[in-house]
């Protein structure tokens, strides 16, 4: 496997988890709960 592909997979996972956390936090801030 290409090291760049492995790095890209890691970045994709990090972005996916980060977006998931932002999506979870946004409603709380939006509705003020």
PDB file with SEQRES, HELIX, SHEET and CRYST1 records, atoms N, CA, C and O in Angstrom:
SEQRES   1 A   33  UNK UNK UNK UNK UNK UNK UNK UNK UNK UNK UNK UNK UNK          
SEQRES   2 A   33  UNK UNK UNK UNK UNK UNK UNK UNK UNK UNK UNK UNK UNK          
SEQRES   3 A   33  UNK UNK UNK UNK UNK UNK UNK                                  
HELIX    1 AA1 UNK A    3  UNK A   31  1                                  29    
CRYST1    1.000    1.000    1.000  90.00  90.00  90.00 P 1           1          
ATOM      1  N   UNK A   1       0.828  -1.213   0.000  1.00  0.00           N  
ATOM      2  CA  UNK A   1       0.000   0.000   0.000  1.00  0.00           C  
ATOM      3  C   UNK A   1       0.858   1.258   0.000  1.00  0.00           C  
ATOM      4  O   UNK A   1       1.917   1.310   0.626  1.00  0.00           O  
ATOM      5  N   UNK A   2       0.392   2.238  -0.695  1.00  0.00           N  
ATOM      6  CA  UNK A   2       1.124   3.502  -0.798  1.00  0.00           C  
ATOM      7  C   UNK A   2       1.002   4.294   0.504  1.00  0.00           C  
ATOM      8  O   UNK A   2      -0.106   4.504   0.999  1.00  0.00           O  
ATOM      9  N   UNK A   3       2.134   4.733   1.062  1.00  0.00           N  
ATOM     10  CA  UNK A   3       2.096   5.519   2.311  1.00  0.00           C  
ATOM     11  C   UNK A   3       1.177   6.730   2.193  1.00  0.00           C  
ATOM     12  O   UNK A   3       0.523   7.116   3.161  1.00  0.00           O  
ATOM     13  N   UNK A   4       1.130   7.323   1.009  1.00  0.00           N  
ATOM     14  CA  UNK A   4       0.263   8.484   0.809  1.00  0.00           C  
ATOM     15  C   UNK A   4      -1.207   8.090   0.953  1.00  0.00           C  
ATOM     16  O   UNK A   4      -2.010   8.845   1.502  1.00  0.00           O  
ATOM     17  N   UNK A   5      -1.550   6.895   0.452  1.00  0.00           N  
ATOM     18  CA  UNK A   5      -2.928   6.416   0.583  1.00  0.00           C  
ATOM     19  C   UNK A   5      -3.284   6.209   2.049  1.00  0.00           C  
ATOM     20  O   UNK A   5      -4.385   6.551   2.481  1.00  0.00           O  
ATOM     21  N   UNK A   6      -2.344   5.647   2.816  1.00  0.00           N  
ATOM     22  CA  UNK A   6      -2.596   5.431   4.244  1.00  0.00           C  
ATOM     23  C   UNK A   6      -2.779   6.772   4.949  1.00  0.00           C  
ATOM     24  O   UNK A   6      -3.655   6.920   5.802  1.00  0.00           O  
ATOM     25  N   UNK A   7      -1.944   7.749   4.585  1.00  0.00           N  
ATOM     26  CA  UNK A   7      -2.045   9.084   5.185  1.00  0.00           C  
ATOM     27  C   UNK A   7      -3.393   9.716   4.837  1.00  0.00           C  
ATOM     28  O   UNK A   7      -4.042  10.338   5.678  1.00  0.00           O  
ATOM     29  N   UNK A   8      -3.795   9.542   3.581  1.00  0.00           N  
ATOM     30  CA  UNK A   8      -5.061  10.109   3.129  1.00  0.00           C  
ATOM     31  C   UNK A   8      -6.231   9.476   3.882  1.00  0.00           C  
ATOM     32  O   UNK A   8      -7.198  10.155   4.228  1.00  0.00           O  
ATOM     33  N   UNK A   9      -6.131   8.164   4.132  1.00  0.00           N  
ATOM     34  CA  UNK A   9      -7.181   7.484   4.895  1.00  0.00           C  
ATOM     35  C   UNK A   9      -7.264   8.056   6.300  1.00  0.00           C  
ATOM     36  O   UNK A   9      -8.358   8.256   6.828  1.00  0.00           O  
ATOM     37  N   UNK A  10      -6.119   8.320   6.907  1.00  0.00           N  
ATOM     38  CA  UNK A  10      -6.093   8.873   8.257  1.00  0.00           C  
ATOM     39  C   UNK A  10      -6.711  10.258   8.289  1.00  0.00           C  
ATOM     40  O   UNK A  10      -7.468  10.589   9.201  1.00  0.00           O  
ATOM     41  N   UNK A  11      -6.385  11.068   7.288  1.00  0.00           N  
ATOM     42  CA  UNK A  11      -6.941  12.419   7.218  1.00  0.00           C  
ATOM     43  C   UNK A  11      -8.454  12.355   7.006  1.00  0.00           C  
ATOM     44  O   UNK A  11      -9.205  13.122   7.610  1.00  0.00           O  
ATOM     45  N   UNK A  12      -8.892  11.443   6.151  1.00  0.00           N  
ATOM     46  CA  UNK A  12     -10.326  11.312   5.891  1.00  0.00           C  
ATOM     47  C   UNK A  12     -11.070  10.920   7.161  1.00  0.00           C  
ATOM     48  O   UNK A  12     -12.141  11.453   7.452  1.00  0.00           O  
ATOM     49  N   UNK A  13     -10.490   9.977   7.922  1.00  0.00           N  
ATOM     50  CA  UNK A  13     -11.117   9.552   9.177  1.00  0.00           C  
ATOM     51  C   UNK A  13     -11.181  10.711  10.159  1.00  0.00           C  
ATOM     52  O   UNK A  13     -12.192  10.900  10.836  1.00  0.00           O  
ATOM     53  N   UNK A  14     -10.108  11.486  10.239  1.00  0.00           N  
ATOM     54  CA  UNK A  14     -10.068  12.612  11.174  1.00  0.00           C  
ATOM     55  C   UNK A  14     -11.114  13.663  10.786  1.00  0.00           C  
ATOM     56  O   UNK A  14     -11.811  14.198  11.648  1.00  0.00           O  
ATOM     57  N   UNK A  15     -11.218  13.954   9.488  1.00  0.00           N  
ATOM     58  CA  UNK A  15     -12.203  14.930   9.037  1.00  0.00           C  
ATOM     59  C   UNK A  15     -13.619  14.434   9.302  1.00  0.00           C  
ATOM     60  O   UNK A  15     -14.480  15.200   9.736  1.00  0.00           O  
ATOM     61  N   UNK A  16     -13.856  13.155   9.041  1.00  0.00           N  
ATOM     62  CA  UNK A  16     -15.191  12.590   9.245  1.00  0.00           C  
ATOM     63  C   UNK A  16     -15.595  12.677  10.712  1.00  0.00           C  
ATOM     64  O   UNK A  16     -16.720  13.067  11.025  1.00  0.00           O  
ATOM     65  N   UNK A  17     -14.680  12.315  11.612  1.00  0.00           N  
ATOM     66  CA  UNK A  17     -14.992  12.356  13.043  1.00  0.00           C  
ATOM     67  C   UNK A  17     -15.161  13.802  13.502  1.00  0.00           C  
ATOM     68  O   UNK A  17     -16.020  14.089  14.335  1.00  0.00           O  
ATOM     69  N   UNK A  18     -14.354  14.707  12.970  1.00  0.00           N  
ATOM     70  CA  UNK A  18     -14.454  16.114  13.342  1.00  0.00           C  
ATOM     71  C   UNK A  18     -15.787  16.707  12.898  1.00  0.00           C  
ATOM     72  O   UNK A  18     -16.433  17.431  13.655  1.00  0.00           O  
ATOM     73  N   UNK A  19     -16.197  16.395  11.661  1.00  0.00           N  
ATOM     74  CA  UNK A  19     -17.476  16.897  11.170  1.00  0.00           C  
ATOM     75  C   UNK A  19     -18.622  16.317  11.980  1.00  0.00           C  
ATOM     76  O   UNK A  19     -19.614  16.998  12.238  1.00  0.00           O  
ATOM     77  N   UNK A  20     -18.485  15.047  12.386  1.00  0.00           N  
ATOM     78  CA  UNK A  20     -19.532  14.404  13.175  1.00  0.00           C  
ATOM     79  C   UNK A  20     -19.682  15.114  14.522  1.00  0.00           C  
ATOM     80  O   UNK A  20     -20.796  15.323  15.002  1.00  0.00           O  
ATOM     81  N   UNK A  21     -18.545  15.484  15.129  1.00  0.00           N  
ATOM     82  CA  UNK A  21     -18.594  16.179  16.418  1.00  0.00           C  
ATOM     83  C   UNK A  21     -19.215  17.564  16.246  1.00  0.00           C  
ATOM     84  O   UNK A  21     -20.016  17.991  17.077  1.00  0.00           O  
ATOM     85  N   UNK A  22     -18.851  18.265  15.176  1.00  0.00           N  
ATOM     86  CA  UNK A  22     -19.414  19.592  14.928  1.00  0.00           C  
ATOM     87  C   UNK A  22     -20.922  19.501  14.731  1.00  0.00           C  
ATOM     88  O   UNK A  22     -21.676  20.337  15.228  1.00  0.00           O  
ATOM     89  N   UNK A  23     -21.356  18.471  13.997  1.00  0.00           N  
ATOM     90  CA  UNK A  23     -22.783  18.297  13.737  1.00  0.00           C  
ATOM     91  C   UNK A  23     -23.527  17.995  15.039  1.00  0.00           C  
ATOM     92  O   UNK A  23     -24.678  18.396  15.210  1.00  0.00           O  
ATOM     93  N   UNK A  24     -22.858  17.282  15.959  1.00  0.00           N  
ATOM     94  CA  UNK A  24     -23.480  16.977  17.251  1.00  0.00           C  
ATOM     95  C   UNK A  24     -23.559  18.224  18.123  1.00  0.00           C  
ATOM     96  O   UNK A  24     -24.520  18.396  18.872  1.00  0.00           O  
ATOM     97  N   UNK A  25     -22.556  19.096  18.031  1.00  0.00           N  
ATOM     98  CA  UNK A  25     -22.509  20.269  18.903  1.00  0.00           C  
ATOM     99  C   UNK A  25     -23.386  21.410  18.396  1.00  0.00           C  
ATOM    100  O   UNK A  25     -23.892  22.204  19.190  1.00  0.00           O  
ATOM    101  N   UNK A  26     -23.567  21.494  17.091  1.00  0.00           N  
ATOM    102  CA  UNK A  26     -24.262  22.641  16.510  1.00  0.00           C  
ATOM    103  C   UNK A  26     -25.701  22.789  17.023  1.00  0.00           C  
ATOM    104  O   UNK A  26     -26.087  23.901  17.384  1.00  0.00           O  
ATOM    105  N   UNK A  27     -26.514  21.721  17.073  1.00  0.00           N  
ATOM    106  CA  UNK A  27     -27.900  21.867  17.553  1.00  0.00           C  
ATOM    107  C   UNK A  27     -27.957  22.389  18.987  1.00  0.00           C  
ATOM    108  O   UNK A  27     -28.835  23.185  19.319  1.00  0.00           O  
ATOM    109  N   UNK A  28     -27.033  21.950  19.837  1.00  0.00           N  
ATOM    110  CA  UNK A  28     -27.011  22.400  21.224  1.00  0.00           C  
ATOM    111  C   UNK A  28     -26.806  23.908  21.286  1.00  0.00           C  
ATOM    112  O   UNK A  28     -27.475  24.604  22.050  1.00  0.00           O  
ATOM    113  N   UNK A  29     -25.886  24.402  20.485  1.00  0.00           N  
ATOM    114  CA  UNK A  29     -25.587  25.828  20.489  1.00  0.00           C  
ATOM    115  C   UNK A  29     -26.742  26.609  19.835  1.00  0.00           C  
ATOM    116  O   UNK A  29     -27.084  27.711  20.263  1.00  0.00           O  
ATOM    117  N   UNK A  30     -27.325  26.016  18.802  1.00  0.00           N  
ATOM    118  CA  UNK A  30     -28.363  26.695  18.034  1.00  0.00           C  
ATOM    119  C   UNK A  30     -29.637  26.866  18.865  1.00  0.00           C  
ATOM    120  O   UNK A  30     -30.255  27.930  18.849  1.00  0.00           O  
ATOM    121  N   UNK A  31     -30.025  25.816  19.588  1.00  0.00           N  
ATOM    122  CA  UNK A  31     -31.256  25.851  20.365  1.00  0.00           C  
ATOM    123  C   UNK A  31     -31.020  26.344  21.788  1.00  0.00           C  
ATOM    124  O   UNK A  31     -31.971  26.560  22.539  1.00  0.00           O  
ATOM    125  N   UNK A  32     -29.758  26.521  22.158  1.00  0.00           N  
ATOM    126  CA  UNK A  32     -29.445  27.051  23.471  1.00  0.00           C  
ATOM    127  C   UNK A  32     -29.812  26.110  24.602  1.00  0.00           C  
ATOM    128  O   UNK A  32     -30.179  26.565  25.686  1.00  0.00           O  
ATOM    129  N   UNK A  33     -29.721  24.810  24.373  1.00  0.00           N  
ATOM    130  CA  UNK A  33     -30.064  23.839  25.414  1.00  0.00           C  
ATOM    131  C   UNK A  33     -28.808  23.357  26.113  1.00  0.00           C  
ATOM    132  O   UNK A  33     -28.886  22.532  27.024  1.00  0.00           O  
TER     133      UNK A  33                                                      
END                                                                             
